[in-house]
Amino acid sequence: MMDRLDAAPGILGIAVSGTRVAQILYPRVARIAFAAGKPVARVLGIVIAHELGHLLLPPQSHSREGLMRASLNLQLAAARLLGFTLDQGALIRARVSEQPHMARGN
């Protein structure tokens, strides 16, 4: 769907902070994973986690390091070296614990 919306070529997913909807552009994820010789499942998981981060963190939540970088580092993703920063992890835990409906999956 996003491909039809002319999303920039490097965009692999989209989510807006404060909403409950994220979109992953699977064809793009698969294409870059295959081109780089990286496992599609691992790259897909990183993209999903990044977009969930946008749903759970404040607006403008890209960072210089970790999972919330603005662009995906395939080498770090494949080596399992991407994660939320300590501050981001704390914010996510606080957000989920203050909204019990999020923890229950409602």
Sequence and secondary structure as in RCSB ss.txt:
>XXXX:A:sequence
MMDRLDAAPGILGIAVSGTRVAQILYPRVARIAFAAGKPVARVLGIVIAHELGHLLLPPQSHSREGLMRASLNLQ
LAAARLLGFTLDQGALIRARVSEQPHMARGN
>XXXX:A:secstr
 TGGGT  TT  EEE TTSS EEE HHHHHHHHHHHT  HHHHHHHHHHHHHHHHHS SS  BSSGGGBSS  HH
HHHTT     HHHHHHHHHHHHH HHHHHT 
